[in-house]
Amino acid sequence: MENKSVLITGASRGIGAATARLLFSNGANLVLAARSLNEITALAQELDPSGSKVIAVACDVSSYTDVNNAVNTAITQFGSLDVLINNAGLIEPIKTLHESDPTQWSHVIDVNTKGVYYGTHAALQHMLPNKQGTIINISSGAATGALEGWSHYCASKAAALSITRCTDKEYRDQGINVIGMSPGTVATDMQVAIKQSGINPVSKLSASDHIPAEWAATAIMWLCSDEALGFRGQDFSLRDEDNRRTLGLA
Ligand code: NAP
């Protein structure tokens, strides 16, 4: 990752923050994007007090203007965008379909699906002329599964997987590597919200069933390497034992 320019959405906590720490320790230049500017500014200052290698940018991924601004910040600060990690996501409110609020249901699509499209669209404007770039879309088992109370989340992740597949089909031969990363269940705030919902089997899991966010970060970094090219256009599952062994995760 040495001197690679990387934009991470949803970098304020959880998987995004763990990925920022790992990639920075491996030499990357980072743009941290999230709505919580205080959190990403604090993380940027902790990692890089000089402010030359880590930049925090307020960004709501449901706004194309915000996402495009975050991409352009990477270009302005670091001269290129080598890697985009479309990680920002949400699952709340968790409700059965007839109880869901149409505006809130749609907002999850705006973030989890349109956010991935916006990031990909903005990044490609810079990656295609350079004939190289890597886009990692954080997916979920929900992309191909169905769970009670998660109709918004399952639909949004299924659509994001479709974007991964289509983007790979359109741009693989132009040097763009697009891979999804399905982490299994991860011990973040999202699982706290899921637990509180009590609505489906995932909410019955205990904290010890979840992997740490650092494992997801390890997978994301590996997916940026040439070793992972065989996973282009699909979701790499971190629940798969062979995949875990490949990454050296127990
Ligand atoms: P998390 O701890 O709740 O973090 C979610 C991140 O997304 C936060 O940084 C949040 O930042 C950001 N975010 C939410 N809405 C946003 C918006 N509109 N614009 C910009 N950023 C936004 O959850 P996590 O577990 O790390 O989730 C990260 C990704 O992994 C998500 O795509 C999630 O679907 C996926 N995933 C998680 C699990 C799991 O078990 N945890 C499993 C499978 C997939 P702000 O609130 O500051 O904006």
Residues whose N, C-alpha, C, O or C-beta is under 5 A from the ligand:
A	BS01	NAP	G10 A11 S12 R13 G14 I15 G16 A33 A34 R35 S36 C59 D60 V61 S62 N87 A88 G89 L90 V111 I138 S139 S140 P183 G184 T185 V186 T188 D189 M190 Q191
